Structures are given as structure tokens and as C-alpha cells.
Amino acid sequence: MYNVNYTDILESGIREADPSWPIKPCQYGWTFNHTMIPYKSIAVELEWVCDHAFLGSAAQSAFFVGSILGGLIFGYIADHCGRIPALVACNAVGFIASVGTAFCNSFWSFCLARLVVGTSFDNCFNVLFIIVIEYVGPKYRTLVANMSFGLYFAAASSLLPWIAYWISNWRILSMVTACPMVVAFVGPWIVPESARWYITSGRVDKAIEMLKNFAKVNGKEVKQEIFDEFEKSCKAMNEKDQSHNQYTVLHLFKLPRLGRITIMLIIYWLLMVWVFDGHVWNMKLLDPDVFTSFSLASLTELPAAVLLALFLDRWGRRWMGFASMFLCGIFSFVAIATPSGNIFSFFIS
């Protein structure tokens, strides 16, 4: 609060605060405005305002640090123990930590819970996504990869703010949003393990058994000679390369060209996620309420996925990546130049 005599200020006719006035800590507590968000968040409960306003961003940073650790941990599990164990493990961790978040009563406990939840972020569905992409033929891979995100991610994300609005309790919301992760526990009975992982692990017989089941389900007849030739080829490949299970992240930088590609992808993804998260945070600055803004922003995933499905194979990954980032940059500058409160600014953002 400003360290001034408010009586003198009002008597002098001043109606707007001057940012140059000296400030001091609030002495009488805080009254929160629930017009935009009609329920208490953890920031309100723990009074993360004024000198403690940064704590909300710090907790969010802990979440993303967890996602980095989770990528390394569950990526290792997926490579060495199988995709299905990694899928179940990361969803189990996410479920337990999300439920645990609901019982947090301090910044440090909340930060720890968000850190652990972050380890399952992306991995909880990316592992399954990888399995699907491995089994889908090249002809339909682009369509399946993009439309799965476009349909289900857009639908769920646009619905999420209204679930939060209806529940109006962040603790209950944390437990409710953890529930879908329970579905992964039945994964071993309904989701096939990766045939590619079976092959690289030396279990070619299991891979062939899996592929035969797929052929049966799809109504295709594959001659035994093809499977025999496939088995012979896989075993020869594994005998030639006995070090495939010894690979680590460091091997990505051992060859100059592979190292350059890895660094470029890291930078590209860093910028992309940075911009995406920045636009998500910008939603609260737009004129429509945060619930409507978030829903509309989430729905944009659907047309984006449709465009990718239509043009990705035709134009290539590099040009589509360049075009999407270029247009994002152009419209970001247009949004900055557009006066606040303009409906055009909302749609551009």
C-alpha cells in the first residue's frame, strides 16, 4: 500500500495514485476480488500477494522442472523396461501427486507436489502416443498424430475451465483432474507393448506374436515365410549391434551432424513451449473472463491440427515449422500494437 496520508490526498482532489509515491507493507490484511474467479485459489488462501506475489510463478516453475526430470526418468524406463511400464508408472506418479496437491497447506509442500506432478506432464500421454505412432502405417501417421491432439486435447482443454468453474474449489479440482490417470492402470490389459521395443530388447518372438495379433485383428493374412525372414533379419541386426541397450543421451552429441540436429531441436522446442506458455498466461490479461479465454484458446488446437494433417506431408516438417512460428511472431506483434479492450486483440492473441 502507498505510504501516504489518504485524507490529505482526497482533500487535495487527487483521484489517481502516483506510482512514484512511497510504499509500505499492507497493515490490515487483504480483501480479494472474486469477480473474475469466483472461488479461492491457493494463492488467495496463502496470500501470495505483494512481496509474495512471485510464489505462484515459482510453483509453476517447479512444475516445469519436474517435466524435465520426468522426461529423463520415464524416458529411461520406456527404453529399458518397456513402454507400458513407463505409461503406468508416470500416470501412477501423476495421480498420487495430484491427489496429494489437494492436501498442501504451504508453499513448499505445494511446490514439491507440483514438482512431482510435473514429472508425469506430457509423459502420461506421450508414451501411449509413441506406441500408436509405431503401429500406424506411414500413410495415416500424420493424420492420426495430429487429429488425436486436435480432437481430444482441444475438447478436454476447452472443457477444463468450466469444470473448474462448476467445482469452484481448487483442492477438489486437483483430485478430479487426477482421476483420468487411473485409466492407465488397465493399460497392460488393453494396450499392446511396442513391437519395436521387443525387437531392440532381443525379444523378437514376442514382437512377431504381437504383429500376428495385429494382422488377425485387421483381417490380413501374412505368410509365415515373411515372419521367418523378419525374425532372421531382426536377430542379425541385434547380433551386429550389441550396444543398443547401452545408449545414453550423450550419444546424441557424439556425431557432429547428430549433435547439431539435437541442439537445434532443443532450441526450437524451448522457444515453442516458451511462446505457447506465454500465450496461455496472457489469457488472464484479455477482456473476456479467463474461463472463456482459455476455452477459446484451447479450441484453436483443432483447426491447427486440421491444417497440419492437410499440409504437413505436402510441404514438409521444416517449412510447416517455420511458417507456424513465423505467423505466431507476426500476430504477436500485431496483438501488442492493438489497443487493449479491442475484440480484435482477443482473437489475434
C-alpha positions in Angstrom: 0.0 0.0 0.0 1.1 3.6 -0.5 2.7 5.3 2.5 0.7 8.5 2.2 -2.0 10.3 4.1 -5.1 9.4 2.2 -7.2 12.1 3.8 -4.9 14.8 2.6 -4.8 13.1 -0.9 -8.6 13.1 -1.2 -8.9 16.7 0.1 -6.4 17.9 -2.5 -8.6 16.5 -5.2 -6.3 13.7 -6.4 -8.2 10.7 -7.6 -5.5 8.6 -9.2 -2.4 7.0 -7.4 1.0 8.2 -8.4 3.5 5.2 -8.9 6.3 7.4 -7.5 4.6 7.5 -4.1 6.5 5.6 -1.3 5.0 2.2 -0.4 4.9 0.1 2.7 3.6 -3.4 3.6 -0.1 -3.8 4.0 -1.1 -3.4 7.7 -4.7 -4.5 7.6 -4.7 -7.7 5.6 -6.1 -8.1 2.1 -9.6 -8.2 0.5 -9.6 -10.2 -2.7 -11.7 -9.6 -5.7 -13.6 -12.7 -6.8 -15.4 -11.2 -9.7 -13.3 -12.9 -12.4 -12.6 -16.1 -10.5 -15.5 -16.8 -8.1 -13.6 -19.1 -5.7 -10.4 -19.1 -3.6 -7.2 -20.3 -5.2 -4.2 -21.4 -3.3 -2.7 -18.0 -3.9 -5.6 -16.4 -2.2 -5.6 -19.0 0.7 -1.9 -18.5 1.4 -2.0 -14.8 0.5 0.6 -14.8 -2.3 0.4 -11.1 -2.9 2.7 -8.1 -2.7 6.1 -9.3 -1.6 5.0 -12.9 -2.0 3.3 -12.5 -5.5 6.2 -14.3 -7.1 5.4 -17.6 -5.3 2.7 -18.6 -7.8 5.2 -18.3 -10.7 7.8 -20.1 -8.6 5.5 -23.1 -8.1 4.7 -23.1 -11.8 8.5 -23.2 -12.5 8.8 -26.2 -10.1 6.2 -27.9 -12.3 8.2 -27.5 -15.4 11.4 -28.5 -13.7 9.6 -31.7 -12.8 8.7 -32.2 -16.5 12.3 -32.1 -17.4 13.2 -34.7 -14.8 10.2 -36.8 -15.8 11.3 -36.9 -19.4 14.7 -38.3 -18.4 13.3 -40.7 -15.8 10.4 -42.1 -17.7 12.3 -42.0 -21.0 14.9 -44.3 -19.4 12.1 -46.6 -18.1 10.4 -46.7 -21.5 13.7 -47.6 -23.2 14.9 -50.2 -20.7 11.7 -51.7 -19.2 9.1 -51.1 -21.9 6.6 -48.5 -23.0 3.7 -50.0 -20.9 5.6 -50.0 -17.6 6.6 -46.3 -18.3 3.0 -45.5 -19.1 1.6 -47.0 -15.9 4.4 -45.6 -13.7 4.2 -42.0 -14.9 0.4 -42.0 -14.6 0.6 -43.5 -11.1 3.0 -40.8 -10.0 0.9 -38.1 -11.6 -2.3 -39.5 -9.9 -0.7 -39.7 -6.4 0.9 -36.3 -6.6 -2.2 -34.6 -8.0 -4.3 -36.0 -5.1 -1.5 -35.0 -2.7 -1.6 -31.5 -4.1 -5.1 -31.1 -2.7 -3.8 -31.5 0.9 -1.0 -28.9 0.6 -1.1 -26.0 3.1 2.2 -24.3 2.5 4.3 -23.0 -0.4 7.0 -25.7 0.0 4.6 -28.6 0.2 2.7 -27.3 -2.8 5.9 -26.7 -4.7 7.0 -30.3 -4.0 3.7 -31.7 -5.1 3.7 -29.7 -8.3 7.3 -30.8 -9.0 6.2 -34.5 -8.8 3.1 -33.9 -10.8 5.4 -32.2 -13.4 7.4 -35.4 -13.9 4.3 -37.0 -15.4 3.5 -34.0 -17.6 3.4 -34.9 -21.3 4.8 -38.4 -20.5 1.4 -39.5 -19.2 0.1 -39.5 -22.8 3.3 -39.2 -24.9 4.3 -42.8 -24.1 0.9 -44.0 -25.4 1.2 -41.6 -28.4 4.6 -43.2 -29.3 3.1 -46.7 -29.2 0.3 -45.6 -31.5 2.6 -43.9 -34.0 4.8 -47.0 -34.1 1.9 -49.2 -35.2 0.2 -46.8 -37.6 1.3 -47.1 -41.2 3.2 -44.1 -42.8 0.1 -43.3 -45.0 -2.0 -42.4 -42.0 0.6 -41.4 -39.5 0.3 -37.6 -40.0 -3.5 -37.8 -39.8 -3.5 -39.9 -36.6 -0.7 -37.9 -34.9 -2.3 -34.5 -35.4 -6.0 -35.3 -35.2 -5.6 -37.2 -31.9 -4.3 -34.0 -30.3 -6.6 -31.8 -32.3 -9.8 -33.6 -31.2 -9.1 -34.8 -27.7 -6.7 -32.2 -26.4 -8.9 -29.4 -27.7 -12.1 -30.9 -26.4 -10.7 -31.7 -22.9 -8.8 -28.4 -22.5 -11.8 -26.3 -23.6 -13.9 -28.1 -21.1 -11.5 -27.9 -18.2 -12.1 -24.3 -17.2 -15.8 -24.9 -16.9 -15.2 -27.9 -14.7 -13.1 -25.7 -12.5 -15.9 -23.0 -12.5 -18.5 -25.6 -11.6 -16.5 -27.2 -8.8 -15.2 -23.8 -7.5 -12.7 -25.4 -5.2 -9.1 -25.9 -6.2 -8.5 -28.8 -3.9 -11.4 -30.8 -5.2 -10.4 -29.8 -8.8 -6.9 -31.2 -8.2 -8.4 -34.6 -7.2 -11.0 -34.6 -10.1 -8.4 -33.9 -12.7 -6.3 -36.8 -11.3 -9.0 -39.3 -12.0 -8.4 -39.8 -15.7 -4.9 -41.1 -15.0 -6.5 -44.1 -13.3 -7.4 -45.4 -16.8 -3.7 -46.1 -17.4 -3.7 -48.8 -14.7 -5.6 -51.1 -17.1 -3.2 -50.3 -19.9 -1.3 -53.6 -19.7 -4.5 -55.5 -20.5 -5.8 -53.3 -23.4 -2.7 -51.6 -24.9 -0.1 -53.7 -26.7 3.6 -53.3 -25.9 5.7 -51.8 -28.6 6.9 -54.4 -31.1 9.9 -52.1 -31.9 10.9 -52.2 -28.2 10.6 -56.0 -28.2 12.9 -56.2 -31.2 15.6 -53.8 -29.7 15.4 -55.8 -26.5 16.1 -59.0 -28.3 12.6 -60.5 -27.8 11.9 -60.9 -31.5 9.5 -63.8 -30.8 7.2 -61.5 -28.7 7.3 -58.9 -31.5 6.2 -61.4 -34.1 3.5 -62.7 -31.8 2.2 -59.1 -31.4 2.4 -58.5 -35.1 0.4 -61.7 -35.8 -2.3 -60.5 -33.5 -2.5 -57.2 -35.3 -2.7 -58.9 -38.7 -5.6 -61.1 -37.3 -7.5 -58.1 -35.9 -7.1 -56.2 -39.2 -8.2 -59.2 -41.2 -4.9 -59.5 -43.1 -3.1 -62.8 -44.0 0.6 -62.7 -43.7 2.7 -65.7 -44.9 4.8 -67.4 -42.4 7.8 -67.0 -44.7 7.6 -63.3 -44.2 7.7 -63.6 -40.4 10.6 -66.1 -40.7 12.5 -63.6 -42.8 11.6 -60.8 -40.5 12.8 -62.8 -37.5 16.1 -63.7 -39.2 16.7 -60.0 -40.1 16.0 -58.7 -36.6 18.2 -61.3 -35.0 21.0 -60.4 -37.4 20.6 -56.7 -36.6 20.7 -57.3 -32.9 23.8 -59.5 -33.2 25.5 -56.8 -35.2 24.7 -54.1 -32.8 25.1 -55.4 -29.2 25.4 -51.9 -27.8 21.8 -50.7 -28.4 20.9 -51.0 -24.7 24.0 -49.0 -23.7 23.0 -45.8 -25.5 22.5 -42.7 -23.4 21.6 -39.1 -24.1 25.3 -38.3 -24.5 25.4 -40.5 -27.7 23.3 -37.8 -29.4 26.3 -35.5 -29.3 29.0 -38.0 -30.4 28.4 -37.4 -34.1 28.7 -33.7 -35.3 25.7 -33.8 -37.5 23.5 -35.6 -35.0 24.7 -33.2 -32.3 23.8 -30.1 -34.4 20.3 -31.5 -35.1 19.8 -32.3 -31.4 20.8 -28.8 -30.3 18.6 -27.2 -33.0 15.6 -29.3 -31.8 16.2 -28.4 -28.2 16.3 -24.7 -29.1 13.2 -25.0 -31.3 11.2 -26.8 -28.6 12.4 -24.4 -25.9 11.2 -21.4 -28.0 7.9 -23.1 -29.0 7.0 -24.1 -25.4 8.1 -20.7 -24.1 5.8 -18.9 -26.6 2.9 -21.3 -26.0 3.1 -21.0 -22.2 3.4 -17.2 -22.6 0.2 -17.0 -24.6 -1.6 -19.2 -22.1 -0.5 -16.8 -19.3 -1.6 -13.9 -21.4 -5.2 -15.2 -21.4 -5.8 -13.6 -18.0 -4.9 -10.1 -19.4 -7.6 -10.3 -22.1 -11.0 -8.7 -21.7 -13.2 -11.8 -21.7 -13.1 -13.7 -18.4 -10.3 -16.2 -18.0 -12.6 -19.2 -18.4 -13.9 -18.1 -21.8 -10.5 -17.0 -22.9 -8.9 -20.3 -22.0 -11.7 -22.3 -23.7 -11.5 -20.4 -26.9 -7.7 -20.6 -26.9 -7.8 -24.4 -26.5 -10.3 -24.7 -29.3 -7.7 -23.3 -31.7 -5.8 -26.6 -31.4 -8.5 -28.2 -33.6 -8.1 -26.0 -36.8 -4.3 -26.1 -36.2 -4.3 -29.9 -36.2 -6.5 -30.0 -39.3 -4.1 -27.7 -41.2 -1.2 -29.9 -40.2 -3.0 -33.0 -41.3 -3.7 -31.5 -44.7 -0.4 -29.9 -45.5 2.4 -31.5 -43.4 3.2 -34.3 -45.8 2.8 -31.9 -48.8 5.0 -29.1 -47.5 7.3 -31.0 -45.2 8.2 -30.6 -41.5 10.7 -27.8 -41.8 8.5 -25.4 -43.8 5.5 -26.0 -41.7 7.5 -25.5 -38.5 8.9 -22.3 -40.0 5.6 -21.0 -41.2 3.8 -21.6 -37.9 6.4 -19.9 -35.8 6.7 -17.0 -38.3 2.9 -16.4 -38.3 2.9 -16.7 -34.5 5.6 -14.0 -34.3 3.7 -11.7 -36.7 0.4 -12.0 -34.9 2.1 -11.5 -31.5 3.5 -8.1 -32.7 0.1 -7.2 -34.1 -1.5 -8.1 -30.7 1.0 -5.8 -29.0 0.1 -2.9 -31.3 -3.6 -3.4 -30.9 -5.3 -1.3 -28.1 -6.3 -3.3 -25.0 -10.0 -3.9 -24.9 -10.4 -4.3 -28.6 -12.1 -7.5 -29.6 -9.7 -7.8 -32.5 -6.9 -8.1 -29.9 -8.6 -11.0 -28.3 -8.9 -13.0 -31.5 -5.3 -12.2 -32.6 -3.9 -13.3 -29.2 
